[in-house]
Amino acid sequence: MYEDTPLKAYRIGISKNPPSCLEHSLGSPWGIHRICERIGDGEPIGMVFESRKPIAHHAILSHADFQFITTRILRLEGLEAGINQGKNAEGQCCDTLERHVYIHGTPFGDKIGSSFTRGCFVLEDSAMLELYDQLQPGCLVYIERQICVTK
């Protein structure tokens, strides 16, 4: 179905919960997704976002255990009906976009490669800038244990 060659693979942080596409599971969804929105153009590295709006630079925040959404946000839209889009066969929401699952930066680069998020996929802030600069809305992302990007 989607046979493009990956451009680059990134190490990521994923959910501390088991993988899941279900709403309220706090699990990271898998499969084919599309970038549907880019958020953060022009903001400095380390900017913290809340409800997709910039609020402060992480250097002035002191919540060491808080899971900051930093630097840039790539909103994901699932493309597999019943898996990561819409509702599944049991009528449960499994929609990545409705669940507000993003690819975003984190100031906690030492946690990359581990399971520590609430469902989002996170990259160290400088890697997030690199990835963000490569992608536009409409780009496809296949999510496994790393992010593989195709154009």
FIDOPA-869357 format. One record per atom (N, C-alpha, C): atom name; x, z, y. Coordinates in steps of 0.05 Angstrom, whole numbers, plus 5000, padded with zeros to 4 digits. Layout:
<nodes>
site  xx  zz  yy
CA  X  Z  Y
...
</nodes>
This chain:
<nodes>
site  xx  zz  yy
N  5017  5000  4976
CA  5000  5000  5000
C  5017  5000  5025
N  5035  5020  5028
CA  5053  5022  5051
C  5081  5020  5039
N  5094  4997  5041
CA  5119  4993  5028
C  5142  4989  5047
N  5140  4998  5072
CA  5162  4995  5091
C  5185  5013  5083
N  5209  5005  5091
CA  5233  5020  5085
C  5236  5043  5106
N  5240  5067  5097
CA  5244  5089  5117
C  5267  5083  5135
N  5264  5090  5161
CA  5285  5087  5180
C  5305  5111  5179
N  5294  5135  5175
CA  5311  5159  5174
C  5294  5181  5162
N  5307  5199  5149
CA  5294  5223  5138
C  5304  5247  5153
N  5286  5266  5159
CA  5292  5290  5173
C  5286  5315  5156
N  5303  5334  5158
CA  5298  5360  5145
C  5277  5374  5162
N  5258  5388  5149
CA  5236  5400  5164
C  5231  5428  5154
N  5216  5443  5169
CA  5204  5468  5160
C  5175  5462  5154
N  5165  5474  5133
CA  5137  5470  5124
C  5122  5496  5122
N  5098  5495  5114
CA  5081  5519  5112
C  5091  5539  5092
N  5087  5564  5099
CA  5094  5586  5081
C  5073  5588  5059
N  5050  5575  5062
CA  5029  5574  5042
C  5033  5549  5024
N  5020  5549  5001
CA  5022  5525  4984
C  5012  5500  4999
N  5023  5477  4992
CA  5013  5452  5004
C  4983  5449  5000
N  4970  5441  5021
CA  4941  5438  5020
C  4931  5421  5043
N  4911  5405  5039
CA  4899  5389  5060
C  4873  5402  5069
N  4865  5425  5058
CA  4840  5438  5064
C  4841  5454  5090
N  4820  5452  5106
CA  4817  5468  5130
C  4819  5498  5123
N  4832  5513  5141
CA  4836  5542  5139
C  4855  5550  5117
N  4868  5531  5103
CA  4887  5538  5082
C  4914  5545  5094
N  4920  5536  5118
CA  4946  5539  5131
C  4968  5527  5114
N  4961  5508  5096
CA  4980  5493  5080
C  4987  5467  5094
N  5011  5457  5089
CA  5020  5432  5100
C  5007  5409  5084
N  4995  5390  5098
CA  4983  5367  5083
C  5004  5346  5076
N  4998  5330  5057
CA  5017  5309  5047
C  5004  5282  5049
N  5019  5261  5046
CA  5009  5234  5044
C  5014  5218  5069
N  4999  5196  5071
CA  5003  5177  5093
C  4988  5186  5117
N  5002  5187  5140
CA  4991  5195  5166
C  4999  5174  5187
N  4985  5175  5209
CA  4992  5158  5232
C  4996  5176  5256
N  5016  5170  5272
CA  5019  5184  5298
C  4997  5175  5316
N  4980  5193  5324
CA  4957  5185  5341
C  4961  5194  5370
N  4980  5211  5376
CA  4984  5220  5403
C  5012  5232  5405
N  5025  5227  5428
CA  5051  5239  5434
C  5047  5258  5458
N  5058  5282  5456
CA  5054  5302  5478
C  5081  5313  5485
N  5087  5314  5511
CA  5111  5327  5521
C  5130  5310  5536
N  5123  5285  5542
CA  5141  5267  5557
C  5150  5281  5582
N  5177  5281  5587
CA  5188  5291  5611
C  5192  5321  5612
N  5182  5336  5592
CA  5186  5365  5592
C  5215  5371  5582
N  5227  5393  5591
CA  5254  5400  5581
C  5254  5409  5552
N  5276  5406  5539
CA  5279  5415  5512
C  5273  5445  5512
N  5258  5454  5492
CA  5251  5482  5490
C  5225  5490  5504
N  5212  5471  5517
CA  5186  5477  5530
C  5167  5487  5508
N  5152  5508  5514
CA  5132  5518  5495
C  5105  5507  5503
N  5090  5499  5482
CA  5063  5488  5486
C  5043  5506  5474
N  5020  5509  5487
CA  4997  5523  5476
C  4973  5506  5481
N  4957  5501  5461
CA  4934  5482  5463
C  4943  5455  5474
N  4967  5447  5466
CA  4979  5421  5474
C  4986  5419  5503
N  4988  5442  5517
CA  4995  5443  5546
C  5021  5459  5549
N  5039  5449  5566
CA  5064  5464  5570
C  5058  5491  5585
N  5070  5513  5575
CA  5065  5539  5587
C  5090  5553  5597
N  5113  5550  5583
CA  5137  5564  5591
C  5160  5554  5574
N  5185  5560  5583
CA  5208  5553  5568
C  5213  5576  5548
N  5221  5570  5523
CA  5223  5591  5503
C  5244  5612  5509
N  5264  5605  5526
CA  5285  5624  5533
C  5274  5649  5547
N  5250  5646  5560
CA  5239  5669  5574
C  5219  5684  5558
N  5213  5675  5534
CA  5194  5688  5516
C  5209  5706  5496
N  5197  5728  5489
CA  5212  5747  5472
C  5200  5752  5445
N  5182  5736  5435
CA  5169  5740  5409
C  5186  5726  5387
N  5205  5741  5376
CA  5223  5729  5357
C  5208  5719  5332
N  5186  5731  5325
CA  5172  5722  5301
C  5149  5703  5306
N  5144  5696  5332
CA  5123  5678  5338
C  5131  5650  5332
N  5112  5634  5322
CA  5118  5606  5314
C  5113  5587  5337
N  5132  5585  5355
CA  5129  5569  5379
C  5126  5539  5372
N  5110  5526  5387
CA  5108  5496  5387
C  5124  5488  5411
N  5148  5476  5406
CA  5166  5471  5428
C  5174  5441  5430
N  5184  5434  5453
CA  5198  5409  5460
C  5179  5385  5460
N  5168  5377  5438
CA  5150  5354  5436
C  5130  5358  5414
N  5107  5344  5416
CA  5087  5345  5395
C  5079  5316  5387
N  5079  5312  5361
CA  5068  5287  5350
C  5043  5294  5335
N  5020  5286  5345
CA  4995  5292  5331
C  4991  5273  5307
N  4983  5284  5285
CA  4980  5269  5261
C  4950  5264  5254
N  4945  5240  5245
CA  4919  5232  5236
C  4922  5223  5207
N  4909  5236  5188
CA  4910  5228  5160
C  4896  5202  5156
N  4906  5186  5138
CA  4895  5159  5132
C  4883  5156  5104
N  4883  5178  5089
CA  4873  5177  5062
C  4847  5192  5060
N  4825  5177  5060
CA  4798  5189  5059
C  4795  5207  5035
N  4785  5231  5041
CA  4781  5251  5020
C  4806  5266  5012
N  4829  5259  5022
CA  4854  5273  5017
C  4863  5287  5042
N  4869  5271  5063
CA  4878  5283  5089
C  4861  5272  5112
N  4838  5261  5106
CA  4820  5250  5127
C  4791  5256  5118
N  4776  5266  5137
CA  4747  5271  5132
C  4743  5295  5114
N  4725  5291  5094
CA  4718  5312  5075
C  4726  5303  5047
N  4732  5323  5030
CA  4738  5316  5002
C  4712  5313  4986
N  4715  5309  4960
CA  4692  5304  4943
C  4673  5328  4942
N  4683  5352  4947
CA  4667  5376  4947
C  4655  5382  4975
N  4659  5364  4994
CA  4648  5367  5021
C  4664  5385  5039
N  4688  5392  5031
CA  4705  5410  5048
C  4722  5393  5067
N  4726  5403  5091
CA  4743  5389  5111
C  4772  5388  5101
N  4783  5364  5101
CA  4811  5361  5093
C  4825  5343  5114
N  4815  5343  5138
CA  4823  5325  5159
C  4847  5336  5175
N  4870  5323  5172
CA  4894  5332  5186
C  4890  5334  5216
N  4877  5314  5228
CA  4873  5314  5257
C  4856  5337  5266
N  4834  5342  5252
CA  4816  5364  5258
C  4830  5391  5254
N  4848  5393  5235
CA  4862  5417  5229
C  4884  5423  5250
N  4890  5404  5268
CA  4911  5407  5288
C  4938  5411  5275
N  4944  5395  5255
CA  4971  5396  5243
C  4988  5376  5257
N  5011  5385  5267
CA  5029  5369  5283
C  5057  5367  5270
N  5073  5349  5281
CA  5102  5350  5278
C  5111  5360  5305
N  5126  5382  5306
CA  5135  5392  5332
C  5162  5406  5329
N  5173  5413  5352
CA  5199  5426  5353
C  5196  5456  5349
N  5219  5469  5342
CA  5220  5498  5340
C  5247  5507  5350
N  5248  5530  5363
CA  5274  5541  5372
C  5289  5555  5348
N  5276  5557  5325
CA  5288  5571  5302
C  5300  5551  5283
N  5321  5537  5291
CA  5333  5517  5275
C  5344  5528  5249
N  5350  5554  5248
CA  5361  5566  5223
C  5340  5567  5201
N  5314  5563  5208
CA  5293  5564  5188
C  5286  5536  5177
N  5297  5515  5189
CA  5292  5488  5179
C  5301  5486  5150
N  5284  5473  5134
CA  5289  5471  5106
C  5276  5492  5090
N  5261  5510  5104
CA  5247  5532  5090
C  5217  5530  5095
N  5203  5548  5082
CA  5174  5549  5085
C  5167  5573  5103
N  5159  5567  5128
CA  5154  5589  5146
C  5131  5583  5166
N  5120  5559  5166
CA  5100  5552  5187
C  5072  5559  5178
N  5053  5553  5195
CA  5024  5556  5189
C  5011  5529  5183
N  5027  5511  5173
CA  5016  5484  5165
C  5030  5461  5178
N  5041  5465  5202
CA  5054  5444  5216
C  5081  5437  5204
N  5092  5414  5211
CA  5118  5406  5203
C  5136  5409  5228
N  5158  5424  5225
CA  5175  5429  5248
C  5203  5419  5244
N  5215  5411  5266
CA  5243  5403  5267
C  5257  5419  5288
N  5283  5422  5285
CA  5299  5435  5306
C  5295  5418  5332
N  5295  5431  5355
CA  5287  5418  5380
C  5302  5392  5385
N  5329  5391  5381
CA  5343  5366  5387
C  5335  5344  5367
N  5330  5350  5342
CA  5320  5330  5323
C  5292  5321  5331
N  5276  5339  5341
CA  5249  5332  5350
C  5250  5312  5373
N  5269  5316  5392
CA  5272  5297  5414
C  5279  5269  5403
N  5298  5268  5384
CA  5306  5243  5372
C  5283  5228  5358
N  5268  5243  5342
CA  5246  5232  5328
C  5224  5222  5347
N  5218  5238  5366
CA  5197  5232  5386
C  5204  5206  5401
N  5229  5203  5408
CA  5237  5179  5423
C  5235  5154  5406
N  5234  5156  5380
CA  5232  5133  5363
C  5203  5124  5357
N  5184  5142  5361
CA  5157  5137  5351
C  5137  5133  5374
N  5119  5116  5369
CA  5096  5111  5387
C  5070  5115  5372
N  5048  5119  5385
CA  5023  5120  5371
C  5019  5095  5353
N  5010  5100  5329
CA  5006  5078  5310
C  5028  5077  5289
N  5051  5090  5294
CA  5072  5091  5273
C  5062  5107  5249
N  5070  5098  5226
CA  5062  5111  5201
C  5083  5131  5192
N  5073  5153  5181
CA  5091  5174  5172
C  5081  5182  5144
N  5100  5181  5124
CA  5093  5190  5097
C  5107  5217  5094
N  5091  5237  5088
CA  5101  5264  5087
C  5104  5273  5058
N  5129  5280  5051
CA  5135  5291  5025
C  5148  5318  5029
N  5173  5320  5023
CA  5189  5344  5029
C  5207  5340  5053
N  5206  5316  5063
CA  5219  5309  5088
C  5201  5289  5102
N  5207  5283  5127
CA  5191  5263  5141
C  5205  5237  5139
N  5191  5216  5129
CA  5202  5189  5128
C  5187  5172  5147
N  5200  5159  5165
CA  5187  5144  5187
C  5190  5115  5182
N  5168  5100  5185
CA  5170  5070  5184
C  5156  5060  5209
N  5163  5035  5216
CA  5151  5022  5240
C  5133  5000  5231
</nodes>
